[in-house]
Structure formats: structure tokens, C-alpha cells
């Protein structure tokens, strides 16, 4: 696992020794995600719920996100996040030890990303993600198993992209007009 682009390009990150600890987003899916997001990440905070190894948030920081908040509550994953933050000396990355459904006060996000455990009910994951308030032109991103059905969205949310990368599905959503 590595940082794909930006100032820490090519830097190796620590990954889990046990698949039960976390399931990192693949390099391919991460690269595709940031290609889809483009310069949007430069405009404000990037929030990574269920951060796992921290790779997605660290990729955002490497590509220029002004601030990144990683939210994780599993102790082994927290240790991986902390080690990876230290490995690249990411001063603009804040790590919060909290449940993603109750992360405490968060700034309005430019991008709110969630890659919850696949066994977490979809409704719970969506509620945690959509609780993140967005800045103008901000978006929510949900990563789920590609075989899962699409979530039901409230009228206030519009799906703008649905892409599959191997076993992962990336859904990008914005406030409906």
C-alpha cells in the first residue's frame, strides 16, 4: 500500500497484518476516487470516517487537502493510522478516536468519505456519512461491496457517480438542487 500522488507520492504505508482489523481501499480504487474528485479536495476539509489505515485521508493530504480528519474507533486501526501519519509527518491530519456515527463536532466538509466495514448495515453507514455537513460544491463518498444494492437516498441527496473497481463500489453524492 502506498501514496499514489502528491507530495508523498510513492511513500509506502503500513497495512494490516490481519484482514479482520481493516480492509484498506485498493490503490486502484483510491486512484480512481481522486481522479473523480479532482481539484475539489483543495477547497476545504476532507473527512474520512471509518479511516482504517488512514490511506484515503493521507492520499487527500498528499494531494493538497488543507485539512484532513480521520475518524476511527478500532484500537488496531487507530495504531495503524497514527503510525502512517507519523511516517509521512502529516501535520494537517487530525486523528480522532471515536465511533463514526458519533465523531463529535466536525467542520463543514468539502469531501466526506466513508468506507465502513462491509458487515455494518448500509443504513447506519449512510446515516453517519450524511450527518457530515458539506460546504458549497462538497460531496459525500461511500465505498461498499460492489455486489450490494444501491442505498435509498433522501430527496435532499443526488447520486452523481456510481463506479465499480473490482470488489469495491464508489458512490459519490451531492446535495440535490
Secondary structure, DSSP 8 states (H G I E B T S, - for coil): -B--SSTTTT-B----SSTTT-----HHHHHHHHHHHGGGGGGSEEEEES-TTSHHHHHHHHTT-S-EEEEE--HHHHHHHHHHHHHHT-TTEEEEES-GGG------EEEEEE---TTS-HHHHHHHHHTS-EEEEEEEEEEEETTS------TTEEEEEEEEETTEEEEEEEE--
